[in-house]
Amino acid sequence: MEKIRVDWRESTLYSECSWHQLAPYIGRMKSSMAHSLVAQFTDVGDTVYDPFCGAGTVALEAWRAGRHVVAGDLSPYAYVLSKAKLNPPKDVNDAMKRLRMCWAEATRQVPSIDLRRVPRWVRAFFHPETLRETIAVRNVLLGNQEQFLLSCLLGILHHWRPGFLSYPSSHTAPYLMDKRYPRTRFPEMYEYREVYPRLFAKVQRAFARTSEIDWKLSRIVEQVDASAGDQTGRCRKLSAIITSPPYMNSLSYARDNRLRLWFLRVDDHRKLERVLSPRKNQFLAMMRCLLPKWSSLLSSGAPCLLVLGAVRKQGKYHNLPQEVRQLVRGTNCGFKVTGLCSSVIPDGRRARVTCRSTREDTILLLRKRS
Ligand SMILES: C[S@@+](CC[C@H](N)C(=O)[O-])C[C@H]1O[C@@H](n2cnc3c(N)ncnc32)[C@H](O)[C@@H]1O
């Protein structure tokens, strides 16, 4: 078996490129893991494909390491985040210039925003004036395809801290914290929050840690269903696939992002959830159909790295990596398994600390058969 070296123990909070921190994403891969996999299994000038790109972690690390990138995800939120990271403004001055222009356009819209058309559950999170401004700037950023600024806006949408826009709420998923911070005792947390200075500060923070990057490398990012479209048809031969598929319905990619998705004009997050978080049989069927397709995109011997979680649900342990391994062995999918490496996810690294469903991540290394 081949050795897989990954580093996911150390915190990357103060060392990773700040573009990784534009906005939270449940199930986001640790950037140091993405970096190690890219460095170990690909070379400068290669093309890396991530068909389940989520927040764009692999894609950004691949681009930063001098690789061309093809990335896709079905979630509109994942698409906006990944597009933002792979097509950022040239520098902080460029970002601020764009922000000022968009804000000027948004302020003209604010008086005409009719909050009666906003669902009650969304209104429950914001002071009415803050919500009007947020919707106006969202309209402009969406219309102008300013995904980087839009991601910054989504990144400050909800939290209990003063730099955020909502009433006290949790950050990763939107839950109001009005029991912990009742309006009567914490009236300042329910006051109007001016959007512009908060967004301005967020954009500045987004450029806190960036590095030289090769803008000539190609970066294709699309909102597409990995099992339906053929995203790779238009691009050069792929050198490697590095991805973490939506292993079983253990993470709620739509429900936990429902407020951000509403601002991206997704009214029914439940419908999206059913597609984004497949059940075990659906997941295995999807992998059965995707593996031969992926193998046809790679040259002989090229790597396909799958980051998968073992899942415990309703007291039952599902060793998904093992099931995918058997699937590769038992079908004529064009790959062979050449490496495997597991590590328990430390509590603080989980999407939700109380979440008991995913306990370890496994990297499965497949190589295209010759
Ligand atoms: C484990 S997450 C990927 C996390 C990513 N590696 C990161 O660092 O953010 C799995 C992703 O698969 C996406 N997804 C689920 N079903 C999909 C499908 N049929 N086609 C494309 N993407 C899908 C989800 O939206 C989610 O973002």
The ligand as an ORCA input file, in Angstrom:
! r2SCAN-3c Opt
* xyz 0 1
  C     -18.064     16.857      2.366
  S     -18.691     18.235      1.462
  C     -17.274     18.832      0.606
  C     -16.453     19.716      1.487
  C     -15.276     20.331      0.771
  N     -14.214     19.372      0.561
  C     -14.738     21.520      1.548
  O     -13.600     21.529      1.955
  O     -15.532     22.440      1.780
  C     -19.620     17.477      0.187
  C     -20.205     18.449     -0.809
  O     -20.901     17.706     -1.825
  C     -21.924     18.559     -2.329
  N     -22.862     17.713     -3.079
  C     -23.775     16.843     -2.614
  N     -24.378     16.189     -3.627
  C     -23.830     16.668     -4.775
  C     -24.012     16.373     -6.152
  N     -24.891     15.447     -6.556
  N     -23.259     17.034     -7.060
  C     -22.363     17.965     -6.665
  N     -22.156     18.284     -5.376
  C     -22.865     17.655     -4.436
  C     -22.482     19.230     -1.096
  O     -23.130     20.436     -1.430
  C     -21.210     19.449     -0.279
  O     -20.712     20.737     -0.492
*
